Amino acid sequence: MKKFFGQKFYIILTGIILITSLFFVFKLVPAQASNQQELDEIQQQIKDQEAKIEELKQKETYYQETIATKRKEVISLQGQLSILEDSHQQILASIGQTEAEIKKTELEIVNTKLKIAEKEQEISADKDKIGEVLKTMYWADQQSLFEIILTNNSLSDFFNQIKFSEDLQSSIQNSLDKLTTAKQGLQIENDALNTKKEDLTSLQTALEDKENKLSEEEGIKSRLVTQTKGAEANFQSLLSKVRKEWQTASNEIASLENLAREKMRAQKESGQTLLTGNDLSWPVPSQYVTCEFHDPEYPYRTWIGEHPAIDVRAAQGTPIKAAAPGYVARAKDNGMGYSYIMLVHNDELSTVYGHVSQIYVTQDSYVTRGQVIGLSGGMPGTKGAGSFSSAPHLHFEVRSNGIPVNPLNYLQ
């Protein structure tokens, strides 16, 4: 009789353990329900930001297309003022778009952190439940041993129960590993979002710099109104002056480069050491380019054509260093006009440093890499800036066999 009831008790107890354990391990019910309402609200806010981003993109595209159309029209005072105003609106839309992108990313980060916290709660709750299962299993093992002693006929069942416990523990561990992996994956996603946020913040900084550039264009607008007094005839006169100043400098540079190369060829024939190398150093400490080579947003593009250089941010009076060893082909002090320095470096490359406020080298001399050759300028209305400078910066040209090329392909 004892044997019968002991075996029956063992079977019932094992069944209870099996059902209860499987329920806890495979169902893995969270300790508490996730805050679904908060997650839903965040998701809706993310969608709202996405809609805002799309709206601002369309607005930015509209102004880009409008500006492109107006630039094809006959150059007039009213047209230039209108382009500047459209450019202002385009930049504002671009900045708003970036701010919305940042907000969207911040919401995504919050959303991810909530999911991480939820997984942590699930892991903690499942550990507690699994711990209870293990305690029950331990108690069951003890009871089984007691039954073995009483019945002398449960050894096989006892070892089966041990095997079942081992399998169950393995399943429990696998489930915990999956949850831990899920948590790690969410953490990786969170790190990626933080990186994205940093990238977007950098983009916002760039756009704020672009807004500063827009302020420069607004300065152009103000000067246009002042210099022309709102009269189209005065504007056309100013336009003619700017074009002539630029064309004179361009022709002079091309002519002087040819003369300089003839001198260098003579040096080569006489056995003198020539300047070599195509790698150029940045001429000023800053490497922030405010206007790119052939930049479509160059404010004077419709006035004098493509921008043949890069404009590098430099405060008024920043020391300018030679980008490579070179021969001073020109050191043009043009008073209140456009002043520049031209260096010829080898049989191919030459560099031009424009809007200089002070010149420290003399024509037909030699300089070494990094030697200070002058001071930067560009402040409208100051010495060396010329008629078409919008703000302090260094106009930096690189020419290959006399043809302007992108300096960024040579700078290190």
C-alpha positions in Angstrom: 0.0 0.0 0.0 2.8 2.4 0.9 4.5 1.5 -2.3 1.4 2.3 -4.3 0.6 5.6 -2.7 4.3 6.6 -2.8 4.4 6.0 -6.6 1.1 7.8 -7.1 2.3 10.8 -5.0 5.6 10.9 -7.1 3.8 10.9 -10.4 1.3 13.6 -9.4 4.1 15.8 -8.0 6.3 15.3 -11.1 3.4 16.3 -13.3 2.7 19.4 -11.3 6.4 20.4 -11.5 6.5 19.8 -15.2 3.4 21.8 -16.0 4.3 24.7 -13.7 7.9 24.8 -14.9 7.1 24.8 -18.5 4.5 27.5 -18.0 7.1 29.8 -16.3 10.0 29.0 -18.7 8.4 29.0 -22.1 5.6 31.5 -21.5 7.9 33.9 -19.6 5.2 36.3 -18.5 6.6 39.7 -17.6 6.6 40.7 -13.9 4.5 43.8 -14.8 2.9 45.1 -17.9 4.9 47.5 -20.0 3.8 51.1 -20.1 2.3 50.7 -23.5 0.5 54.1 -23.4 3.8 55.9 -23.0 5.4 54.0 -25.8 2.4 54.7 -28.1 2.7 58.4 -27.3 6.4 58.5 -28.1 5.7 56.6 -31.4 3.1 59.2 -32.3 5.5 62.1 -31.5 8.1 60.4 -33.7 5.6 60.2 -36.6 4.8 63.9 -36.0 8.5 64.8 -36.3 8.8 62.7 -39.5 5.9 64.6 -41.0 7.5 67.9 -40.0 10.8 66.9 -41.6 9.1 66.0 -44.8 7.3 69.3 -44.9 10.5 71.3 -44.3 12.3 69.2 -47.0 9.6 70.2 -49.5 10.0 73.8 -48.5 13.7 73.7 -48.8 13.5 72.1 -52.3 11.0 74.8 -53.3 13.4 77.6 -52.5 16.3 75.8 -54.1 14.4 75.5 -57.3 13.2 79.1 -57.1 16.7 80.4 -56.6 18.0 78.3 -59.5 15.3 79.8 -61.8 16.1 83.3 -60.7 19.8 82.9 -61.2 19.1 82.2 -64.9 17.3 85.5 -65.3 19.0 88.7 -66.4 21.1 90.1 -63.5 19.3 93.0 -61.8 19.3 94.6 -58.5 15.8 93.4 -57.6 16.7 89.9 -58.8 19.7 89.8 -56.5 17.8 91.0 -53.5 15.1 88.5 -54.2 17.7 85.6 -54.4 19.1 86.7 -51.1 15.7 86.6 -49.5 14.9 83.2 -50.9 18.3 81.9 -49.7 17.4 83.2 -46.2 14.2 81.2 -46.3 15.9 78.1 -47.6 18.5 78.1 -44.8 15.7 78.6 -42.2 13.9 75.6 -43.6 17.1 73.5 -43.5 17.8 74.5 -39.9 14.2 73.6 -38.9 14.6 70.3 -40.6 17.8 69.5 -38.7 16.1 70.5 -35.4 13.2 68.2 -36.2 15.7 65.3 -37.0 17.4 65.9 -33.6 14.0 65.9 -31.8 13.0 62.7 -33.6 16.3 61.0 -32.6 15.9 62.1 -29.0 12.4 60.5 -29.0 13.8 57.3 -30.5 16.4 57.2 -27.8 13.8 57.5 -25.1 11.7 54.8 -26.8 14.7 52.5 -26.9 15.5 53.1 -23.2 12.0 52.2 -22.2 12.3 49.0 -24.1 15.6 48.3 -22.4 14.0 48.9 -19.0 11.1 46.6 -19.9 13.5 43.8 -20.8 15.4 44.3 -17.6 12.2 43.9 -15.7 11.3 40.8 -17.6 14.7 39.3 -16.9 14.4 40.1 -13.2 10.9 38.7 -13.0 11.8 35.6 -14.9 14.8 35.0 -12.6 12.6 35.2 -9.6 10.1 32.7 -11.1 12.7 30.4 -12.3 14.2 30.5 -8.8 10.9 29.4 -7.4 10.8 26.5 -9.9 14.3 25.4 -8.9 13.3 25.5 -5.2 10.2 23.3 -6.0 12.4 21.0 -8.0 14.8 20.7 -5.1 12.0 19.9 -2.7 10.6 17.4 -5.2 14.0 15.7 -5.4 14.1 15.4 -1.6 10.6 13.9 -1.6 11.5 11.5 -4.3 14.4 10.3 -2.3 12.1 9.9 0.7 9.7 7.8 -1.4 12.6 5.7 -2.6 13.5 4.9 0.9 9.9 4.0 1.7 9.1 2.1 -1.4 12.5 0.6 -2.4 11.2 0.8 -6.0 11.8 4.3 -7.4 15.4 4.5 -8.3 14.8 4.5 -12.1 12.2 7.2 -11.6 14.6 9.1 -9.4 17.3 9.3 -12.2 14.6 10.2 -14.7 13.7 13.1 -12.5 17.3 14.2 -12.3 17.6 14.1 -16.1 14.4 16.2 -16.3 15.7 18.7 -13.9 18.9 19.1 -15.9 17.0 19.6 -19.1 14.7 22.1 -17.4 17.7 24.1 -16.1 19.3 24.1 -19.5 16.0 25.4 -21.0 15.8 28.1 -18.3 19.4 29.2 -19.0 18.7 29.3 -22.8 15.7 31.5 -22.1 17.7 33.9 -19.9 20.5 34.0 -22.5 17.9 35.0 -25.2 16.6 37.8 -22.9 20.1 39.0 -22.1 21.0 39.0 -25.8 17.8 41.0 -26.5 18.8 43.6 -23.9 22.4 43.8 -25.4 20.9 44.4 -28.8 18.7 47.2 -27.5 21.7 48.7 -25.8 23.7 48.6 -29.1 20.7 50.3 -30.8 20.7 53.0 -28.1 24.4 53.6 -28.6 23.8 53.9 -32.3 21.1 56.4 -31.7 23.3 58.5 -29.4 25.9 58.5 -32.2 23.2 59.6 -34.6 22.3 62.4 -32.3 25.9 63.6 -32.1 26.0 63.5 -35.9 22.8 65.6 -36.1 24.1 68.0 -33.5 27.2 68.5 -35.7 25.0 69.0 -38.7 23.0 71.6 -36.8 26.3 73.4 -35.9 27.2 73.3 -39.6 23.8 74.8 -40.4 24.2 77.5 -37.8 27.5 78.3 -39.5 25.6 78.4 -42.8 23.2 80.8 -41.1 26.2 83.0 -40.2 27.1 82.8 -43.9 23.5 83.9 -44.7 24.1 86.9 -42.4 27.1 87.7 -44.6 24.8 87.6 -47.6 22.4 89.8 -45.7 25.4 92.2 -45.4 25.8 92.0 -49.1 22.1 92.9 -49.4 22.5 95.8 -47.1 25.6 97.1 -49.0 23.8 96.6 -52.3 21.0 98.9 -51.2 23.5 101.4 -49.7 25.9 101.5 -52.7 23.2 101.5 -55.4 20.7 103.6 -53.5 18.1 101.3 -54.9 18.8 102.4 -58.5 19.3 99.8 -61.2 21.8 102.0 -63.1 24.0 102.2 -60.0 23.8 98.4 -59.6 24.9 97.8 -63.2 27.8 100.1 -62.7 28.8 98.2 -59.5 28.4 94.9 -61.3 30.7 96.1 -64.1 33.3 97.3 -61.6 33.3 93.9 -59.8 33.6 92.0 -63.0 36.5 94.1 -64.2 38.3 93.8 -60.9 38.0 90.0 -61.0 38.9 89.6 -64.6 41.9 91.8 -64.2 43.2 89.7 -61.3 42.5 86.4 -63.2 44.3 87.6 -66.3 47.2 88.9 -64.3 47.5 85.6 -62.4 47.5 83.5 -65.6 50.1 85.8 -67.3 52.4 85.9 -64.2 52.3 82.1 -63.8 53.6 81.7 -67.4 56.5 84.1 -66.7 57.3 82.4 -63.4 57.4 79.0 -65.1 59.9 80.3 -67.7 62.1 81.4 -64.8 61.8 78.0 -63.2 62.7 76.2 -66.5 65.8 78.4 -66.7 66.7 77.4 -63.2 66.3 73.8 -64.2 68.6 74.2 -67.2 71.2 75.9 -64.9 71.1 72.9 -62.6 69.5 74.7 -59.6 67.2 72.8 -57.3 63.6 73.1 -58.2 60.6 73.0 -55.9 58.9 69.6 -55.8 55.8 67.9 -54.4 52.1 68.2 -54.8 51.0 67.8 -51.2 49.9 71.2 -49.7 49.5 72.3 -46.1 46.5 74.3 -44.9 47.5 77.9 -45.1 45.6 79.0 -42.0 44.8 77.2 -38.7 41.1 76.7 -39.5 40.1 73.9 -41.9 36.5 75.0 -42.1 35.4 75.8 -45.6 32.7 78.4 -45.9 32.5 78.3 -49.7 33.5 75.3 -51.7 35.2 75.1 -55.1 32.5 75.8 -57.8 30.0 76.2 -55.0 26.5 76.6 -56.4 25.6 78.8 -53.5 28.4 81.2 -54.1 26.7 84.7 -53.8 28.7 86.2 -56.7 28.3 83.2 -59.0 26.0 85.1 -61.3 28.3 88.1 -61.2 31.7 86.7 -62.0 31.1 83.0 -62.7 32.2 79.8 -60.9 34.1 80.2 -57.6 37.6 79.0 -58.6 38.8 78.4 -55.0 37.7 77.5 -51.5 37.1 80.1 -48.9 38.5 79.1 -45.5 37.3 80.7 -42.3 39.9 83.0 -40.9 39.5 86.0 -38.6 40.7 89.3 -39.9 44.5 89.5 -39.5 45.2 85.7 -39.2 48.8 84.7 -40.3 48.8 83.1 -43.7 51.4 80.4 -44.3 52.8 79.1 -47.6 51.1 75.8 -48.4 54.4 74.5 -49.9 57.9 75.8 -50.8 57.4 78.2 -53.6 58.5 81.1 -55.8 56.6 84.4 -55.2 55.3 85.2 -58.7 53.1 88.0 -57.4 52.5 90.0 -54.2 49.9 92.5 -55.2 49.0 95.2 -52.8 45.9 96.8 -54.4 45.1 99.2 -51.5 41.3 99.0 -50.9 41.0 96.7 -54.0 41.6 93.0 -54.2 45.0 92.1 -52.9 46.6 88.7 -53.3 49.8 86.6 -53.2 50.6 84.0 -55.9 53.2 81.2 -55.3 54.5 78.8 -58.0 55.5 75.5 -56.6 56.7 73.2 -59.3 56.2 72.4 -63.0 52.5 72.0 -62.4 51.1 73.6 -59.2 50.6 77.1 -58.1 48.6 78.7 -55.2 46.8 82.0 -54.8 46.0 83.6 -51.5 43.3 86.3 -51.8 41.7 89.1 -49.8 45.0 89.6 -47.9 45.2 92.6 -45.6 49.0 92.6 -45.2 51.8 91.2 -47.4 55.1 90.0 -45.8 56.9 88.7 -48.9 58.3 90.4 -52.0 57.9 89.4 -55.6 60.6 87.3 -57.3 61.7 85.7 -54.0 61.4 82.2 -52.5 59.5 80.9 -49.5 59.5 77.7 -47.5 56.6 75.6 -46.5 54.9 77.1 -43.5 56.5 80.5 -43.8 54.2 83.4 -42.9 53.6 85.3 -46.1 50.9 87.8 -45.0 47.7 88.3 -43.0 44.2 87.4 -44.0 41.5 90.0 -44.6 38.2 90.0 -46.3 36.3 92.3 -44.0 34.1 94.4 -46.3 35.5 97.9 -46.8 39.0 97.1 -45.4 42.4 97.0 -47.1 42.8 94.2 -49.6 39.2 93.0 -49.4 38.1 94.3 -52.8 34.6 94.9 -53.9 33.2 91.4 -53.7 34.2 90.1 -50.3 31.3 89.3 -47.9 33.2 88.6 -44.6 36.7 87.8 -43.2 38.1 84.7 -44.8 41.0 83.5 -46.9 40.3 82.9 -50.6 42.6 80.0 -51.5 43.2 78.8 -55.1 45.2 75.9 -56.4 46.0 75.9 -60.1 47.3 72.9 -62.1 49.0 74.1 -65.3 47.2 77.4 -64.9 43.7 75.8 -64.5 41.9 76.2 -61.2 41.3 72.8 -59.5 39.7 71.8 -56.2 42.2 72.6 -53.4 40.7 69.9 -51.2 42.3 67.3 -53.5 45.7 68.5 -52.6 45.5 69.7 -49.0 46.7 67.4 -46.2 
